[in-house]
Amino acid sequence: MPLSFLPPALASRIRHAPYAPALTPEQVDQFERGLPHPLPADFRELLVRFNGALLGNCFAGFRDALDREVRIDELLGLRAEGRFRLQLGEEEIPSDVMVFASQYGAINRFGLQLVDRPDSPRGTIWFFDSNAPSETEDLYVARECAPSFSAFLAQLTPLPDAAVDPVPLESPDDPNDPWRHPEALEKVPADVPTPQRPLVLAGHGHAIESARLTVYVSTWIPDLEARAYRYQPDRATVMYSLEIQAEDSSGEDGVPEPYANTLPVAEANGGRHPSLAEWSTLVVGPEGDWDAWYGNDAPSLQDNRLTVLERTGADLRLRWEAKYSQYGRDFAFLFEGPVRFEGIRFDVKDPADLDRVLASAFGGGHRPDEWTRKVGERQDRGAQASEDERYRFPVTLVPREPGAPPT
């Protein structure tokens, strides 16, 4: 029996994802007990029926900050895999918002508000845009896109799946046609990573310009009651990111610029953030909630596994293994080479707060003698910023080089 709130065009094409286990109402009840408020009835009903769902290619009814049509093709559910799983809040998303979908081809998110706020009721749907202009350092800018989940589904416009990258008809037997012969894109046997070409995509080695690992500690945390970010050095959060710039990259969409925005480092280290010494032998993944991509507006990277092979000061040698899908076929992604650990970045109101922030973010596992502390000039973000956010000091902790005195 179709769900009454599903628009007919969507009801005719929505289907179970092949990797989504069946759910019972009792399992959803158990999930809801861990939430700040029960799920809205329409969202709950669809979750019980489909546990997330495949929608096909749909236009969401608006454009993002890059003037691209925002498209969606899947709803998330209660599953073990990180990228398919409903997530209550994220590093840059309020904790009363349930992330239930992503923009196709982008890291942008859709979220369902679970509690009433002064200016928006429970059930409001938000779009979190990472490319919108902002006067803060937040990853996303939120915009309301529907008053309820049913209204959000009603504004989706199903699009022909074949409208994206259609198979050319003029050369059906062309051995280089990636749609009919995706294996032609893959080099067999695959190149082995070398110092000159450490990045291997579908078996082809690529040179790189740079690779860097960054740790960012956020001290401005969402205050849900005030609907604003507040300086809370005793509740600091940590985000790990890894970026690789290929030597032949043009900077355009779809080209190789591999990055991972949320490495699940603490989860891989027994729930603790690692000390610098522990970075010498760290292994991250494939479990955990990765947010990794081949490049901008390019395939996501799946089954990610990161192995630290060696560390000397701020120099790491890493092996990053994953896979990505193009033209209906999975291809291997491999990077093995040098990465610069650019240290831990903070923004604080007062450099004297740094020890409190470290204790909050790293749980006492930080060793001051391993780092060189660099404090920048105080920044004035202008009169348009709130008094709480206007002034801040940038601070960076850089791994101390062997033999250098601690600072």
C-alpha positions as CSV (number, residue, x, y, z in Angstrom):
1,M,0.0,0.0,0.0
2,P,1.6,3.3,-1.0
3,L,2.3,6.0,1.6
4,S,-0.4,8.7,1.5
5,F,2.0,11.6,1.6
6,L,4.2,10.4,-1.3
7,P,3.5,12.4,-4.5
8,P,2.4,10.0,-7.3
9,A,5.5,10.6,-9.5
10,L,7.7,9.7,-6.6
11,A,5.6,6.8,-5.4
12,S,6.0,5.2,-8.8
13,R,9.8,5.1,-8.6
14,I,10.8,5.0,-5.0
15,R,12.4,1.6,-4.0
16,H,14.4,-0.2,-1.4
17,A,18.1,0.2,-1.5
18,P,19.7,-3.3,-2.0
19,Y,21.9,-2.8,1.0
20,A,19.1,-1.6,3.4
21,P,18.0,-4.2,5.9
22,A,14.3,-4.4,6.8
23,L,13.2,-2.6,9.9
24,T,10.5,-3.2,12.4
25,P,8.6,-0.5,14.3
26,E,10.3,-1.8,17.5
27,Q,13.7,-1.1,16.0
28,V,12.6,2.4,15.1
29,D,11.2,2.8,18.7
30,Q,14.6,1.9,20.1
31,F,16.4,4.4,17.7
32,E,14.0,7.2,18.8
33,R,14.7,6.7,22.5
34,G,18.2,8.1,21.8
35,L,16.8,11.2,20.1
36,P,15.9,14.6,21.7
37,H,12.3,14.2,20.3
38,P,10.4,11.5,18.4
39,L,10.6,11.5,14.7
40,P,7.8,13.3,12.8
41,A,5.1,10.8,11.7
42,D,5.7,11.1,8.0
43,F,9.4,10.6,8.3
44,R,9.0,7.7,10.7
45,E,6.5,5.9,8.4
46,L,8.8,6.1,5.4
47,L,11.7,4.9,7.6
48,V,9.8,1.8,8.7
49,R,8.7,1.1,5.1
50,F,12.0,1.6,3.3
51,N,14.8,2.2,5.9
52,G,16.0,5.0,3.6
53,A,15.2,4.7,-0.1
54,L,16.4,5.1,-3.6
55,L,14.5,8.0,-5.3
56,G,16.2,8.2,-8.7
57,N,17.5,11.5,-10.0
58,C,15.3,14.3,-8.5
59,F,15.5,18.1,-8.6
60,A,15.0,19.6,-5.1
61,G,13.4,22.8,-6.4
62,F,16.2,25.3,-5.8
63,R,19.9,26.0,-6.6
64,D,22.9,26.0,-4.4
65,A,25.4,28.8,-3.9
66,L,27.3,27.8,-7.0
67,D,24.1,28.2,-9.0
68,R,23.8,24.4,-9.6
69,E,20.5,22.6,-9.6
70,V,20.3,20.8,-6.2
71,R,19.6,17.2,-6.9
72,I,19.0,14.3,-4.6
73,D,18.8,10.5,-5.4
74,E,18.7,8.7,-2.0
75,L,17.4,9.0,1.6
76,L,19.5,7.6,4.4
77,G,18.4,5.0,6.9
78,L,19.4,2.9,10.0
79,R,22.4,1.1,8.6
80,A,25.9,0.1,9.6
81,E,27.6,1.8,6.7
82,G,28.7,5.3,7.6
83,R,27.7,7.1,4.3
84,F,24.2,5.6,4.2
85,R,23.4,6.1,7.9
86,L,21.1,8.7,9.5
87,Q,23.2,11.1,11.6
88,L,22.0,13.3,14.5
89,G,24.1,16.4,14.0
90,E,27.6,16.4,12.7
91,E,30.8,18.4,13.3
92,E,29.2,21.5,11.6
93,I,25.5,20.7,12.0
94,P,23.3,21.5,15.1
95,S,22.7,18.5,17.4
96,D,18.9,18.8,17.1
97,V,19.0,18.2,13.3
98,M,18.9,14.7,11.7
99,V,20.9,14.5,8.5
100,F,18.8,12.4,6.1
101,A,20.3,13.1,2.6
102,S,23.1,14.6,0.7
103,Q,23.1,16.8,-2.4
104,Y,24.1,14.6,-5.4
105,G,27.8,15.2,-6.3
106,A,28.5,17.5,-3.4
107,I,29.1,17.4,0.4
108,N,26.0,19.6,1.1
109,R,23.4,18.1,3.5
110,F,19.7,18.0,4.1
111,G,18.5,17.9,7.7
112,L,15.3,17.4,9.7
113,Q,14.8,19.6,12.7
114,L,13.6,17.4,15.6
115,V,12.7,20.0,18.3
116,D,10.7,23.3,18.3
117,R,12.7,26.5,18.0
118,P,11.4,30.1,18.5
119,D,11.4,30.8,14.8
120,S,11.0,27.3,13.2
121,P,8.8,24.4,14.3
122,R,9.8,20.7,14.7
123,G,9.9,19.0,11.3
124,T,11.4,21.9,9.4
125,I,13.8,20.8,6.6
126,W,17.1,22.6,6.2
127,F,19.7,22.7,3.5
128,F,23.3,23.0,4.6
129,D,25.4,24.7,1.8
130,S,29.2,24.5,2.1
131,N,29.7,27.0,-0.8
132,A,27.5,29.8,0.5
133,P,29.3,33.1,1.4
134,S,29.7,33.4,5.2
135,E,31.4,35.8,7.6
136,T,32.2,33.0,9.9
137,E,34.5,29.9,9.6
138,D,31.6,27.5,9.7
139,L,31.6,24.9,7.0
140,Y,27.9,25.2,6.2
141,V,25.4,28.0,5.8
142,A,21.8,26.8,6.6
143,R,18.7,27.7,4.7
144,E,15.2,26.6,5.3
145,C,13.9,24.7,2.2
146,A,10.6,23.1,3.4
147,P,8.2,23.4,6.4
148,S,7.9,19.6,6.7
149,F,9.2,16.3,5.4
150,S,6.0,15.7,3.4
151,A,6.4,19.2,1.9
152,F,10.0,18.5,1.0
153,L,9.0,15.3,-0.9
154,A,6.2,17.2,-2.6
155,Q,8.6,19.7,-4.1
156,L,10.9,17.0,-5.6
157,T,10.8,16.8,-9.3
158,P,11.8,13.4,-10.7
159,L,14.2,13.6,-13.6
160,P,15.1,11.0,-16.3
161,D,18.0,9.1,-15.0
162,A,19.4,8.9,-18.6
163,A,19.6,12.7,-18.7
164,V,23.0,12.6,-17.0
165,D,25.9,11.6,-19.2
166,P,23.8,9.7,-21.9
167,V,25.3,6.9,-23.9
168,P,26.4,8.3,-27.3
169,L,24.6,6.6,-30.1
170,E,26.9,7.4,-33.0
171,S,29.7,5.0,-32.0
172,P,28.2,1.9,-30.2
173,D,31.4,-0.2,-30.8
174,D,34.0,2.4,-29.9
175,P,36.5,0.6,-27.6
176,N,37.2,3.9,-25.9
177,D,33.5,4.7,-25.1
178,P,33.5,4.6,-21.2
179,W,29.8,3.8,-21.0
180,R,30.0,0.7,-23.2
181,H,33.5,-0.2,-22.3
182,P,34.3,1.2,-18.8
183,E,37.2,-1.4,-18.5
184,A,39.0,0.7,-21.1
185,L,39.6,3.3,-18.4
186,E,41.6,0.9,-16.3
187,K,45.2,0.1,-16.7
188,V,46.2,-3.6,-16.2
189,P,48.5,-4.3,-14.6
190,A,48.2,-1.2,-12.4
191,D,51.0,1.2,-11.9
192,V,52.8,0.9,-8.6
193,P,53.0,4.2,-6.5
194,T,56.4,5.8,-6.9
195,P,57.9,9.0,-5.4
196,Q,57.3,10.7,-8.8
197,R,53.8,9.3,-9.2
198,P,52.4,8.5,-5.7
199,L,48.7,8.8,-6.7
200,V,47.2,5.8,-8.7
201,L,43.7,6.1,-10.1
202,A,42.2,3.1,-12.0
203,G,45.7,1.8,-12.4
204,H,47.2,5.0,-13.8
205,G,50.0,6.8,-11.8
206,H,49.7,10.6,-11.3
207,A,52.2,13.1,-10.0
208,I,51.0,15.5,-7.2
209,E,51.7,19.1,-6.2
210,S,51.1,18.6,-2.5
211,A,49.4,16.6,0.2
212,R,48.6,17.9,3.6
213,L,46.9,16.7,6.8
214,T,45.2,19.3,9.0
215,V,43.5,19.1,12.4
216,Y,41.1,21.9,13.3
217,V,39.7,22.5,16.8
218,S,36.4,24.4,16.9
219,T,35.8,26.5,20.0
220,W,32.6,28.2,18.8
221,I,29.9,25.6,19.4
222,P,26.2,25.8,18.4
223,D,23.9,27.1,21.2
224,L,20.5,25.7,20.2
225,E,18.5,27.9,22.5
226,A,20.1,31.1,21.2
227,R,20.3,29.7,17.6
228,A,23.9,31.0,17.4
229,Y,27.4,29.9,17.9
230,R,29.0,30.6,21.3
231,Y,32.6,30.6,22.5
232,Q,32.8,27.4,24.6
233,P,36.5,26.4,25.1
234,D,35.5,23.6,27.5
235,R,33.4,21.9,24.8
236,A,35.8,22.1,21.9
237,T,35.5,19.6,19.0
238,V,38.1,18.2,16.6
239,M,38.0,17.7,12.8
240,Y,40.7,15.9,10.8
241,S,41.1,16.5,7.0
242,L,43.4,15.3,4.3
243,E,43.8,17.0,0.9
244,I,45.8,15.9,-2.2
245,Q,46.4,18.3,-5.1
246,A,47.3,16.4,-8.4
247,E,50.0,18.0,-10.5
248,D,47.8,17.9,-13.7
249,S,44.7,19.3,-12.0
250,S,42.9,22.1,-13.8
251,G,40.8,23.0,-10.7
252,E,37.6,22.2,-12.6
253,D,34.8,20.0,-11.4
254,G,35.3,16.2,-11.9
255,V,39.1,16.3,-12.0
256,P,41.3,14.5,-9.4
257,E,41.6,16.6,-6.2
258,P,41.1,13.9,-3.5
259,Y,40.1,15.0,-0.1
260,A,38.5,13.7,3.1
261,N,36.8,16.3,5.3
262,T,36.0,14.1,8.3
263,L,38.6,11.4,9.0
264,P,37.2,9.2,11.8
265,V,40.5,9.3,13.6
266,A,39.3,9.2,17.2
267,E,37.0,6.3,16.5
268,A,39.9,4.3,15.0
269,N,42.0,5.1,18.1
270,G,39.6,3.5,20.7
271,G,37.6,6.7,21.0
272,R,40.6,8.8,21.9
273,H,42.3,11.5,19.9
274,P,45.9,10.3,19.2
275,S,49.0,11.8,20.7
276,L,51.7,12.8,18.2
277,A,53.6,9.6,19.0
278,E,50.6,7.5,18.1
279,W,50.4,9.1,14.6
280,S,53.5,7.0,13.7
281,T,51.5,3.8,13.5
282,L,47.9,4.9,13.2
283,V,45.4,3.0,11.0
284,V,42.0,4.6,10.2
285,G,39.1,2.8,8.5
286,P,37.5,1.3,6.7
287,E,35.0,1.6,9.5
288,G,33.7,5.0,10.6
289,D,31.9,7.9,8.9
290,W,34.1,9.1,6.1
291,D,33.3,12.1,4.0
292,A,35.8,11.5,1.2
293,W,35.7,12.4,-2.5
294,Y,37.7,12.0,-5.7
295,G,37.3,15.7,-6.3
296,N,34.8,18.5,-6.4
297,D,31.5,17.4,-8.1
298,A,33.1,14.0,-8.6
299,P,32.5,10.4,-7.3
300,S,32.7,9.7,-3.6
301,L,35.5,7.5,-2.2
302,Q,34.3,4.3,-0.5
303,D,35.9,1.6,1.7
304,N,38.5,4.1,2.8
305,R,41.5,2.9,4.7
306,L,44.4,5.2,5.8
307,T,47.7,3.7,7.2
308,V,50.5,5.9,8.6
309,L,53.7,4.2,7.4
310,E,56.2,6.6,9.0
311,R,56.5,9.9,10.8
312,T,59.4,12.2,11.2
313,G,58.5,15.5,12.8
314,A,55.8,17.0,10.7
315,D,56.5,14.7,7.7
316,L,54.2,11.7,7.3
317,R,54.2,8.9,4.8
318,L,50.7,7.6,4.3
319,R,48.9,4.9,2.3
320,W,45.3,5.8,1.5
321,E,43.3,3.0,-0.2
322,A,39.7,3.3,-1.5
323,K,37.5,2.7,-4.4
324,Y,35.2,4.9,-6.5
325,S,32.4,4.2,-9.1
326,Q,32.2,5.6,-12.6
327,Y,30.2,4.4,-15.6
328,G,28.7,1.5,-13.6
329,R,32.1,0.1,-12.6
330,D,34.3,0.3,-9.5
331,F,37.8,1.5,-9.8
332,A,40.7,1.4,-7.4
333,F,42.1,4.5,-5.7
334,L,45.5,4.4,-4.1
335,F,47.9,7.0,-2.7
336,E,51.2,6.2,-1.1
337,G,53.6,9.0,-0.5
338,P,54.6,12.0,1.7
339,V,52.1,14.1,3.4
340,R,52.8,17.3,5.4
341,F,51.2,17.4,8.9
342,E,50.3,21.1,9.1
343,G,49.5,20.9,12.8
344,I,46.5,21.7,14.9
345,R,44.7,25.0,14.2
346,F,42.6,26.9,16.8
347,D,40.8,30.2,17.1
348,V,40.6,31.4,20.7
349,K,39.5,34.6,22.4
350,D,42.7,34.6,24.5
351,P,45.8,32.5,24.0
352,A,45.7,31.7,27.7
353,D,42.6,29.6,26.9
354,L,44.6,27.2,24.8
355,D,45.4,24.7,27.6
356,R,41.6,24.5,28.5
357,V,40.8,23.9,24.9
358,L,43.4,21.1,24.6
359,A,42.2,19.4,27.7
360,S,38.6,19.6,26.4
361,A,39.3,18.5,22.8
362,F,42.0,15.8,23.5
363,G,41.0,14.6,26.9
364,G,44.4,15.1,28.5
365,G,46.3,13.1,25.9
366,H,48.2,16.1,24.5
367,R,51.9,16.5,25.3
368,P,53.1,20.1,25.1
369,D,56.8,19.1,24.6
370,E,55.9,17.5,21.2
371,W,54.7,20.8,19.7
372,T,55.8,24.3,18.7
373,R,53.1,26.8,19.6
374,K,52.6,29.7,17.1
375,V,50.2,32.5,18.1
376,G,49.1,35.0,15.4
377,E,48.0,38.6,15.7
378,R,44.5,39.3,17.1
379,Q,42.0,39.4,14.3
380,D,39.1,41.9,14.2
381,R,36.2,40.3,12.2
382,G,34.4,43.6,12.0
383,A,31.4,45.3,13.5
384,Q,29.0,43.0,11.6
385,A,30.2,40.1,13.8
386,S,28.6,39.6,17.2
387,E,30.6,40.8,20.3
388,D,31.1,37.1,21.2
389,E,32.7,36.3,17.8
390,R,34.3,39.6,16.8
391,Y,37.9,39.1,18.2
392,R,39.9,36.0,18.1
393,F,43.6,34.8,18.0
394,P,44.7,32.2,15.5
395,V,46.9,29.6,17.1
396,T,48.7,26.7,15.5
397,L,50.5,23.8,17.1
398,V,53.1,22.4,14.8
399,P,54.9,19.1,15.4
400,R,58.3,19.8,16.8
401,E,61.2,18.8,14.6
402,P,63.6,16.3,16.0
403,G,66.2,18.0,18.3
404,A,64.3,21.3,18.4
405,P,63.5,22.8,21.9
406,P,59.9,22.8,23.0
407,T,58.0,26.2,23.1
